[in-house]
């Protein structure tokens, strides 16, 4: 059955390793037990398949040496029972099948039954030691992988919970109402993930209102904190009468906090009751104005990105919307869709699309017809209330 007893394996390999030997031949069972104990293993034995199942359920071993041919229930049946067991710790017990046959068919039968490995009788000490060592190493690796997977699952659950909380925070700071006296606004807002870096505000004033849009770098929980900060800074700054001063105050607040290590693009509009719009932009895509006859005008940003320097100065542009005119604010996610050939659209493509489509949602769909954007997308269309 087995040759002379081997020298003990290293203690760190056999410590806490309990081997169940399932063999119907009493002499073979005794020899296996002596050999394994000499290697340093704790050993328990069983003489048939039913006894194996009872012992495994009562006190699961670390490894099973399972004879292929046993009375009452053979090794293949026991192996199949274990691999389908509802308890995970039993399903994953390594099984080394013992067989008296050396043909390929028997080897295949052992593996199909769910065995991790097999040993053909007569068993040599080197073969037994090598296979046990291999299964011990694999079991340790599997256990390590299981722990890592549990940690990853716990981290993912916590991350998802954080994202959901961050999403609720960000949605809470977005405008609940999108109406200004004398003006109609439509917004299409699509973060790339649960929480994005786009943020906007619509603030009524006694002379119409202020609309602002910012595009910060990043997504996720950090973006929720950052965009909430932006919302607070803009809310405090809209007391300024012109949009360039609004951006200057927001810039000062950002620079004070981040010392030039964080920057973003932004645009601010002040909408007046007579249809006039005052515009200031800081590194942001241009404001597009579509006239009633289909012509599209572009008003570019004239200031650098917010947050770079301590102070910010720039001009104010003015445009007036008549009946039938439309204005468009957007972030670069609107033209960020990548086509099948890898190319991206440009701002000019937005202007061309806006000349024929002024609905915010349909404009976004039109710009993504050949590929979806991988960036946050915000589209705000503005026009005056039409008089009856």
N, C-alpha and C positions, 0 to 999 in steps of 0.2 A: 504493500500500500504506500509506504513512505520510507525513504532511506533514513540514515542516522540523524539525530537531532541537530538542528542548526544552532549556531551561536545566537544569543539574543540580539534582536534588532535594537537600535538606539532607543533609550527610554522615552525621549520626546516624541517618537513616532508611535509607540504602543500605549503610552499613558492614556487611560480612560477609554481605550478601544476594547470593546467587548464583542467577541466572535461567537456566533451560534453555529455549531457544527451539526448538520442534519444528515445522518448516515445510518442506514438500517443494519449494517454489519457491525456488531459490537467490537470486534477486534480492530477494524479500521477506525471506528469512532474513537477508541482508546488511543491509538497511535497518533491520530490527528490532534487529539487533546494534549497529549504530552509534548508534541512538537510545537504547538502554538503557545503553550505555557512556557516552554523553554525560550521562545522568542519574546516573552514578556506580556502576552495577551491574557486577558481574562476570558475564560472559555465556559460556555454552557453547551449542552448537547441535547439532541432530540433523535428519536429512532424512526419517526414516520412523519408524513406531511401534516396530518391533523394536529399532532403534538407541536410541530413548528408553528402553525397558525395560532394555537393557544398561547404559546410562549411569547411570540412576537407581539400579540395584542396586550399581554400582561406587562411585559418589560422589553421594549424594543432594543435589539442589539445594534452595534455599530456596523457589523458586516455579517453576512450569512454565507457559510459554505454549504451548499445545498446539493445533495445527491440527486441525480436525474431520475433514477429508478428507485422508488420507495413504496412500501405498502400503504394501503388506505388512500393516500393521495400522493401522486408522484411529484417530482420537482417542478415539472412544467406547469402543473395545475397550481401549485403553491406560488410559483413566480407570477403567474397571471393574476392570482387573487391579490397578491401584494401590490402589483402595478395598478390595479383598479380600486385599491382601498380608499375610502373617503378621508382617512387621516394622512395628511401630507408627509408627516415624519415616517410613516410606514411605507408609503409609495416610493420614497427616495432612498430606502436602505440599499446599499450595494449588495449584489448577489453574485457570487462566484459559483458556477454550476460544476459539479463533479460528475464525470461521465466515464464509463468503461469503454466507450467506443472512440475510435480515432478517425472515423470517416467524416467527410465534409457535410453529409446530411445531418449528422448528429450535432456538429458544430453550429450549423445554421439553425437547427431546432432549438438549441440552447439560447441563442441570441434572439430568435423570434419570440421565445417565451418571455423575454424581458430581462434576461441575465445581462449583467455588465461584462462578464468575462467567463471563461470556462477553463477547467484543468482536466486533462485526460489521465486516467489512472493507468499505471501506477504513478503516484505523485512524487516528484522530486522536491527536496527541500528548497533548492534554488528557485524552482518554478513557483512554489507556494509563497515563498518570501517575496518574490518580485511582484506577484499579482496582488498580494495583500498590501504591499507598500504602495503600489499604483492606486489601488482603490482608496487607501487612506489619504493619499495626496489629492486625488480627485474629490473625495468627500470634503476635505478641508477647503479646497478651492470652491466647491459648490456652496458650502456654508458661508464662505466669505462673500460669494456672489449674491447669495440670498440676503445676507445682512445689508450689502450695498444696495440691492434692489429695494429693500424695505426702507432704507434711509432715503433713497431717491424718490420712492413713492410718497413718503412723508414730506420731503422737501417740495415735491410737486404739488401736493395737496395744500401745503402752506402757501406756496407761490400763487396758486390759483385763487386761494382765499384773499391774499393780498391784492391780486389784480382786480378781483371783484369789488373789494373795498375801495381801491383806488378809482375804479370806474365810477362807482357811486359818488365819490368825492368830485370827480371831474364833471360828471353830469350835473351835479348840484350847483357848480359855479357857472355853467352855461346859461345863457338867458332863457328864462321861462317864457317870456313873451318876445315876439319878434316884430313888434309894431311901433312905429313912430308917427306922431301926428303929421298927416299930409303925405306920408310915404308908405310904400309897400316894399317889404323885404322878404325874400325867400332864401332859405339856407339848406344846403346839402352838406352834411357833416359825416365823414366816414373815417374813423381811426383805422390804421393798418392792423392793430391788434385791439384788445379790450380798452387800452388807454394809449392815446397818442400825444404827439407834441403840438398839434394844432389847438388853438384856443381863440375865441372871439367874444366880443361884447357888443350889446346894443343898448344904449343908455339914453332915455328921453331927457331932454332939457327944456327950459322955458322957450328956447328959440329953435326947436326942432329936435335934434338929437345927435349923438356921437356913435359911430360904428368903428370898431377896431378889430384887426385880425393879426395874429402873430403865429409864427411857425418856429417852434423851438426844436432843437435836436433831441432825439431820444424817444423811448416808449416805455410803457410799464409804470411801476410805482413811482420811480423818480420823476417821470413826466407828469404824473398827477400832482406831485408836490410843486413842481416847477410851474405848471400852468395855473395852479391855484395862486401861487405867488404873483404871477403876471396879472391875473384877474384883480387881485387886491391892489396892485400898483396902478393899474389903469383906472380902477374905480376912484382912487384917490386923486388921480391926475386930471380927470375930465373937468374939473373946475376951471382949468385953463381955457381961455377963449379961442385959441387957435391950435390946430392939431400938431404943429411942430413942437409947441411947448408941452403938449401932452406926452409926445414921444421923448422929449428931453427929460422930463421928470421921471418917466419909467426907466429911461437909460441910467439916470443918476442913482435910482434905487437899486437896479441890477448891479451896477458897478460897485456900489458900496458893499453889497453882499458878497459878490464873487470876484471882485478885484480884477476884472478883465479876463477871467478864466471861463466865462460862459457868454455866448452871444446868440442872437436870433434875429430873424427878419420880422418886420412889423409894418403895418400901414394904419393910418388913422384918418377918418373922415368926419367932418362936421357938416351935417345936413341942415340947411336953412329952409324956412317955410316957403320962400319964393322959388325954390327949385335949385338954388345955388349950392354947390358942394365945395368945401375947402379940403384939400388933400395934402398929406405929408407921408412919405414912405421912407423906410430905412432898410435898404437892401432887399426889398420885397418885390415880387413880380408886379408889373404895372397895373394901374387901374385902367380897365377898358370901358369905353363909352360907345354904345351903339346908337347911332341916330336913327330916327324913324325911317329914313330912306335906305338903311342897311349899311351905311358907312361906319367904320369902327375907328375910333381915336384911341391913342395910347398915351397915358400919363405916367412916365417912369418915376421910380423912387430917386430922390436926390441926396439922401443921407446914407452914411455907412450903417452897418449892422448895429443893433442895440447891444450895449454891454461891453464894447471894446474899449472906449475911452471914457474918461470921467465926465466930459461934457459933450453935448451934441447940438449942432446947429444946422439949419437947412431951410430952404425956401418953402413956401406954401403955394401950391397950384390951385387954380380955381376953374371950375367948369359948371355950366348950368344945364340942367335937364329940362327939356320941354316935353309936352305931351307926346307919348310914343317913344321917347328915348329910354335907354336902359344903361345902367352901370354895372360893372362886374368886378367883384373882389374875389381873389382865389389864392390858394397856396400852390406850390410847385407840384404837389401830388396830382393836380388836374392834368398836367401834361407829362406825368412821370411814367405812363404806361409803356411797357417795352413790347415792341412788335416781335413777330416770329423770327425776324432776321437779327434781333438784338438791338435795333435802333430805337431811340426815344424821340418823342415829339418835342417841339419847341414852342415858345410863347406865341410865335406867329401862327401856329396851328390852332391855338386857343382863339385868337382873333378871327381866324377864318371860320371856325365853328360857331363863334358868337354872332357872326354876321347873319347866320341863318337860324340859330336856335338860342332863345333867351330864357327858356325854362331851366332852372338850376339842375334839377335831377336829370332831365333829358340831355342837357349839355354834358354832364359828367358821364352819362352812358355813351354819348357820341364820342367823347375823347378816349373812352376805354373800349371801343368797339373791336379793336385789333389786339388787345392785350390789357390785362388788369394792372393797375398801379400797385407797387409794393410800398408806397408811402402814404402817410395820412393825407386825406383830401378834404378840403373845405371850399365850398362855392357859395358866394353870397351875391344875389342879384338885387338891384335897387332900381325902383322907378317911382315916379310921383303918382299919387292918387289921381285917377282919371275923373274929371268932373262929368256929370251926366250931360 
